[in-house]
Amino acid sequence: MTEPRSGKQVDVRTETIDSGPAEALAGLLEVDLPSRDVLPPLWHWIYLVERSRQSELGPDGHLRHGIPTPPAGAAVRMFAGGRVTTRSWVRFGAPVTRTTRLLRTVVKQGRQGPLTIATVAHEWEQGGTLVIAEEQDIVYRVAAARAAVPADAMGGEPFAGPRLTFAVDPVVLFRFSALTYNAHRIHYDAGYAAGEGYPDLVVHGPLQALLMAELLRRSGQDLQGATFSYRLVAPTFGAQTLTISADIDRTPAEVRVQDGAARLTASATLHRT
């Protein structure tokens, strides 16, 4: 086991990549499995999930101690964004080793109170080769703060380029939580979500990022040898139809997600490495 760059936390997991989870995700996305040989971009998120004991989870459904460990007094967790560099495709039928490290933790003052931003790095290796290098930004806020829910954060018109729509409802959110083994209660427990200041079940940030990568893939954009950088702009809630649109003619290519009220909820760029 290698030492973490931060000198604090590291986790190493190995798993053989079979097609079963990918076929389940394809069913959720209403598509056929794109390849019988390799995983599509960002579909690696449904593999090497943490199968923790129930007693290890906190009231929100997340691990009490993990990577990152929630800071004291900051019980509310939000997924803020990240960067995924796909060096090579992950192949079915072969083991992958993922090394996870806590890179850094930054404390800032937000509009609703203090925020702790933890950046976690994941390195995926297959056959002795680094195939995916990824960073994820996780934000924690104090439990007393209410969720920032923009009332009129309009995102303008969707991009004029490729576009797809995707309907979300409690069943979709439940199935995506199951595929990613995400027990965060804001995605399936409306009463708990209300306690965190949300008006309804929260649509997963990773689902929105995955849909943006899917639009690029379906539009013929090659994510191999590229960095997909995404940001969750604002939370969105409940049953609705998301609109994902892209401008693939500009450099870097840009993608955005707008919710059923045309609010901008997520954005991404694709940089060639």
Residue pairs with C-beta under 8 A, 6 or more apart in sequence:
1 10
1 12
2 10
2 99
3 10
4 10
4 101
4 102
5 101
5 103
5 121
6 101
6 102
6 103
6 104
8 102
9 67
9 68
9 69
9 101
9 102
10 67
10 99
10 100
10 101
10 102
11 67
11 99
11 100
11 101
12 97
12 98
12 99
12 100
13 48
13 97
13 98
13 100
14 95
14 96
14 97
14 98
15 47
15 48
15 95
15 96
15 98
16 93
16 94
16 95
16 96
17 39
17 47
17 90
17 91
17 92
17 93
17 94
17 95
17 96
17 126
18 92
18 93
19 33
19 36
19 92
21 46
21 47
21 179
22 33
22 39
22 40
22 43
22 46
22 92
23 33
24 46
24 179
25 43
25 46
25 179
26 32
26 33
26 34
28 172
28 175
28 176
28 179
29 166
29 214
34 40
34 217
36 92
37 89
37 91
37 92
38 89
38 90
38 91
38 92
39 47
39 89
39 90
39 91
39 92
40 213
40 214
40 217
41 84
41 86
41 213
41 216
41 217
41 223
41 224
41 228
42 84
42 209
42 210
42 213
42 214
42 228
43 210
44 90
44 96
44 124
44 132
45 180
45 206
45 210
46 179
46 180
47 90
47 96
48 96
48 98
49 180
49 181
50 63
50 66
50 181
51 181
52 63
52 66
56 63
56 64
56 65
57 63
57 64
57 183
58 64
58 70
58 75
59 75
60 75
60 76
60 77
60 184
60 185
60 186
60 192
60 196
61 182
61 183
61 184
61 185
62 70
62 77
62 183
62 184
63 69
64 70
67 100
67 101
67 102
67 120
68 102
68 105
68 118
68 120
68 138
70 77
70 140
71 105
71 116
71 140
73 142
73 143
74 114
74 116
74 140
74 141
74 142
74 143
75 140
75 142
75 143
76 140
76 141
76 142
76 143
76 145
76 147
76 196
77 138
77 139
77 140
77 184
78 138
78 139
78 140
78 141
78 205
78 232
78 235
79 136
79 137
79 138
79 139
79 204
79 205
79 206
79 232
80 117
80 137
80 138
80 139
80 205
80 231
80 232
81 136
81 137
81 205
81 209
81 229
81 230
81 231
81 232
82 134
82 135
82 136
82 137
82 209
82 229
82 230
83 134
83 135
83 227
83 228
83 229
83 230
84 132
84 133
84 134
84 227
84 228
84 229
84 230
85 132
85 133
85 134
85 226
85 227
85 228
85 273
86 131
86 132
86 223
86 224
86 225
86 226
86 228
87 129
87 130
87 131
87 132
87 133
87 224
87 225
88 126
88 129
88 131
88 224
89 131
89 224
90 96
90 124
90 126
90 131
90 132
91 126
94 126
94 127
95 126
96 124
96 125
96 126
96 131
97 124
97 125
97 126
98 122
98 123
98 124
98 125
99 122
99 123
99 125
100 120
100 121
100 122
101 120
101 121
102 118
102 119
102 120
102 121
103 119
103 120
103 121
103 135
104 118
104 119
105 116
105 117
105 118
105 119
106 116
106 117
106 119
107 114
107 115
107 116
107 117
108 114
108 115
108 117
109 115
110 141
110 145
111 148
112 141
112 145
112 146
112 147
112 148
113 141
113 142
113 144
113 145
114 141
114 142
115 139
115 140
115 141
116 139
116 140
116 141
117 137
117 138
117 139
117 140
118 137
118 138
118 139
118 140
119 135
119 136
119 137
119 138
120 135
120 136
120 138
121 133
121 134
121 135
122 132
122 133
122 134
122 135
122 136
123 130
123 132
123 133
123 134
124 130
124 131
124 132
124 133
124 134
125 131
145 197
146 197
147 196
147 197
147 198
147 235
148 234
148 235
149 197
149 198
149 199
149 234
149 235
149 237
150 234
150 263
152 263
153 233
153 234
153 263
153 264
154 262
154 263
154 264
155 256
155 258
155 262
155 263
155 264
155 265
156 264
158 243
158 245
158 256
158 258
159 245
159 246
159 247
159 254
159 255
159 256
160 245
160 247
161 219
161 245
161 246
161 247
161 248
161 249
162 215
162 218
162 219
162 245
162 246
162 248
163 215
163 243
163 244
163 245
163 246
164 211
164 214
164 215
164 218
164 243
164 244
165 241
165 242
165 243
165 244
166 211
166 241
166 242
166 244
167 239
167 240
167 241
167 242
168 203
168 207
168 239
168 240
168 241
168 242
169 239
170 188
170 201
170 239
173 187
173 188
173 201
173 203
173 204
173 207
174 187
174 188
176 182
176 187
176 204
176 206
176 207
177 183
177 184
177 187
177 188
177 204
180 204
180 206
182 204
185 192
185 193
186 192
186 193
186 196
186 198
186 201
186 202
187 193
187 201
187 202
187 203
187 204
188 201
189 201
190 200
190 201
193 200
193 201
193 202
193 237
198 235
198 237
199 237
199 238
200 237
200 238
201 237
201 238
202 235
202 236
202 237
203 235
203 236
203 237
203 238
203 240
203 242
203 259
203 265
205 232
205 266
208 230
208 232
208 242
208 257
208 265
208 266
209 228
209 230
209 232
209 266
209 268
211 242
211 244
211 257
212 228
212 230
212 244
212 246
212 255
212 256
212 257
212 266
212 267
212 268
213 223
213 228
213 268
214 244
215 244
215 245
215 246
215 255
216 223
216 228
216 246
216 248
216 253
216 255
216 270
217 223
219 246
219 248
221 248
221 253
221 270
223 270
225 272
225 273
226 270
226 271
226 272
226 273
227 270
227 271
227 273
228 268
228 269
228 270
229 268
229 269
229 270
229 271
230 266
230 267
230 268
231 266
231 267
231 268
232 265
232 266
233 264
233 265
233 266
233 267
234 263
234 264
234 265
235 265
236 242
236 259
236 260
236 263
236 265
240 259
240 260
240 261
241 260
242 257
242 258
242 259
242 260
242 265
243 257
243 258
243 259
243 262
244 255
244 256
244 257
245 255
245 256
245 258
246 253
246 254
246 255
246 256
247 253
247 254
247 255
252 269
252 270
252 271
252 272
253 269
253 270
254 267
254 268
254 269
254 270
255 267
255 268
255 269
255 270
256 264
256 266
256 267
256 268
257 264
257 265
257 266
257 267
258 264
258 265
259 265
